[in-house]
């Protein structure tokens, strides 16, 4: 099973391994709690263990992999505590970043493009829905004018995607979320930054409240 990304040329072998394992986790090919054995991954990806080891360290830093001296590396299991923490930060920062994007007149074409992709995904996988969702949210805050703020929110994207897919697996809410996305984007496109930020905050809180309630408590 190759975890490749058609059309994407990695900058290095380590980058290739990193992106391959990350996408396999976010796509559900590597399951929560699954052991990540360096030798097996290296054989699958046709590389040595060194880039695999480096990739796993990076993924541990981004929150997708857990490193244990006893169990080795495993795919992060989403629990209520993780979801609450990630979404708490998103609720604090993402609406403000969107408000600033609107205030600065940022181009929201990418958000519109991601949103319009959704109807074509009706019969497709959670993976494609997750990618479109990530594109949409990033496009809302990318033009906020503060690279550090963008970097912080980018750093949460992988963990947020893992939580989102877990939440959809428990209780799909795609139609409601699409309607909320459209309302947020319309307000932003029309220049109502405060309204768009408030709608986004409510959108994040609604999803977070449901997922935190449905996910298991802390998984050790």
C-alpha positions in Angstrom: 0.0 0.0 0.0 1.7 3.2 -1.2 0.7 6.4 0.5 1.6 8.6 -2.4 0.1 11.9 -3.6 -0.4 12.0 -7.4 0.9 15.1 -9.0 2.9 16.3 -6.0 6.7 16.3 -6.2 8.2 16.3 -2.7 11.2 18.5 -2.1 13.1 15.7 -0.5 12.8 12.0 0.4 12.0 13.0 4.0 9.3 15.3 2.7 7.9 12.5 0.6 7.7 10.2 3.5 6.3 12.8 5.8 3.5 13.8 3.4 2.8 10.1 2.5 2.3 9.1 6.2 0.4 12.2 7.0 -2.1 11.8 4.2 -2.5 8.1 5.1 -3.4 9.1 8.6 -5.8 11.8 7.5 -7.3 9.6 4.9 -7.9 6.8 7.4 -5.5 4.3 5.8 -3.5 4.3 9.0 -6.0 4.0 11.8 -6.1 5.8 15.2 -4.0 3.8 17.6 -2.3 1.8 14.9 1.4 1.1 15.5 3.8 2.8 13.0 6.7 0.4 12.6 9.7 2.1 10.9 10.8 -1.1 9.1 7.3 -1.7 7.6 6.8 1.9 6.6 10.3 2.0 5.0 9.6 -1.1 3.0 6.2 0.2 1.9 7.6 3.5 0.8 10.8 2.0 -0.6 13.1 4.2 1.5 15.5 3.6 4.4 14.4 3.9 8.0 16.1 7.3 8.5 13.5 9.5 6.6 10.8 7.5 8.2 12.2 8.1 11.7 12.5 11.9 10.9 9.0 12.0 9.5 7.5 10.3 12.6 9.3 12.9 14.9 7.8 15.7 12.8 4.3 14.2 12.9 4.6 13.8 16.6 5.3 17.5 16.9 2.2 18.3 14.8 0.1 16.1 17.0 -0.8 13.3 14.5 1.6 10.7 16.0 2.3 9.7 19.6 5.8 8.6 20.5 6.2 6.3 23.5 9.4 4.7 24.9 7.4 1.5 25.5 5.0 1.3 22.5 7.0 3.2 19.9 5.1 5.4 17.5 1.3 5.1 17.0 -1.3 7.1 15.2 -2.9 9.7 17.5 -6.3 8.6 18.8 -8.8 11.4 19.0 -10.4 12.0 22.4 -12.6 14.6 24.0 -9.7 16.4 25.7 -7.7 16.8 22.4 -10.8 18.0 20.5 -11.6 20.5 23.3 -8.1 21.9 23.3 -7.8 22.3 19.5 -11.2 23.8 19.0 -10.7 26.2 22.0 -7.7 27.7 20.2 -9.5 27.8 16.9 -12.5 29.7 18.5 -10.1 32.2 19.9 -8.0 32.9 16.8 -9.8 31.9 13.6 -12.8 34.3 13.8 -10.5 37.2 14.5 -8.3 36.2 11.6 -11.3 36.1 9.3 -12.5 39.5 10.6 -9.1 41.0 9.7 -9.1 39.3 6.3 -12.4 41.0 5.5 -11.2 44.3 6.9 -8.1 44.1 4.6 -10.2 43.2 1.6 -8.5 39.8 1.1 -9.3 37.7 -1.9 -11.8 35.0 -0.9 -11.8 33.3 -4.3 -10.2 30.1 -2.9 -12.9 29.9 -0.2 -15.6 30.1 -2.9 -13.8 27.5 -5.0 -13.6 25.1 -2.0 -17.2 25.6 -1.2 -18.4 25.0 -4.7 -16.5 21.8 -4.8 -18.6 20.3 -2.1 -21.7 19.3 -4.1 -19.5 17.2 -6.3 -18.4 15.2 -3.3 -21.8 13.8 -2.4 -20.8 10.2 -3.2 -17.1 10.6 -2.4 -15.1 9.8 0.7 -14.6 11.6 4.0 -11.1 12.3 2.7 -12.3 14.5 -0.1 -14.7 16.3 2.1 -12.0 16.9 4.7 -9.6 18.3 2.1 -12.3 20.7 0.8 -13.1 21.7 4.4 -9.5 22.4 5.1 -9.2 24.5 2.0 -12.3 26.5 2.8 -11.2 27.4 6.4 -7.6 28.3 5.5 -8.8 30.6 2.7 -10.9 32.5 5.3 -7.9 33.4 7.5 -5.0 33.3 5.1 -5.4 37.0 4.2 -5.4 38.3 7.8 -2.1 40.2 7.3 -0.3 38.4 10.2 2.0 35.6 9.1 2.4 34.4 12.7 -1.3 34.1 13.2 -1.6 32.2 9.9 1.2 29.9 11.0 -0.4 29.1 14.3 -3.7 28.3 12.6 -1.9 26.2 10.0 -0.3 24.3 12.8 -3.7 23.2 14.0 -5.0 22.1 10.6 -3.8 18.5 10.7 -5.2 17.9 14.2 -8.4 19.7 13.3 -8.8 17.5 10.2 -8.3 14.4 12.3 -11.0 15.5 14.7 -13.3 16.5 11.9 -13.1 13.1 10.2 -13.6 11.4 13.6 -16.7 13.6 14.2 -18.2 12.9 10.8 -17.7 9.2 11.4 -19.7 9.4 14.6 -22.5 11.6 13.2 -22.3 13.2 9.7 -23.4 16.8 9.7 -22.2 17.8 6.2 -25.5 19.5 5.0 -25.7 21.7 8.1 -22.0 22.6 7.9 -22.3 23.5 4.2 -25.1 25.9 5.0 -23.1 27.5 7.7 -20.1 27.8 5.4 -22.2 29.6 2.8 -23.6 32.0 5.3 -20.1 32.8 6.6 -18.7 33.3 3.1 -21.6 35.5 2.0 -21.1 37.8 5.0 -17.3 37.9 4.4 -17.7 38.6 0.6 -20.1 41.5 1.4 -17.7 43.1 3.8 -19.4 42.3 7.1 -16.3 41.2 9.0 -17.9 41.2 12.5 -20.9 39.2 11.3 -18.7 36.7 9.4 -16.5 36.3 12.5 -19.5 35.7 14.7 -20.9 33.1 12.3 -17.6 31.4 12.1 -17.3 31.3 15.9 -20.7 29.8 16.3 -19.9 27.3 13.5 -16.8 26.1 15.3 -18.4 26.0 18.7 -21.4 24.0 17.5 -19.2 21.3 15.9 -16.8 21.3 18.9 -19.6 20.9 21.5 -21.1 17.9 19.7 -17.8 16.2 19.0 -16.5 16.7 22.5 -19.7 15.2 23.9 -19.6 12.2 21.6 -15.9 11.3 21.7 -14.5 9.1 24.4 -12.8 10.7 27.4 -9.0 10.9 27.5 -7.3 8.1 25.7 -3.9 7.2 27.1 
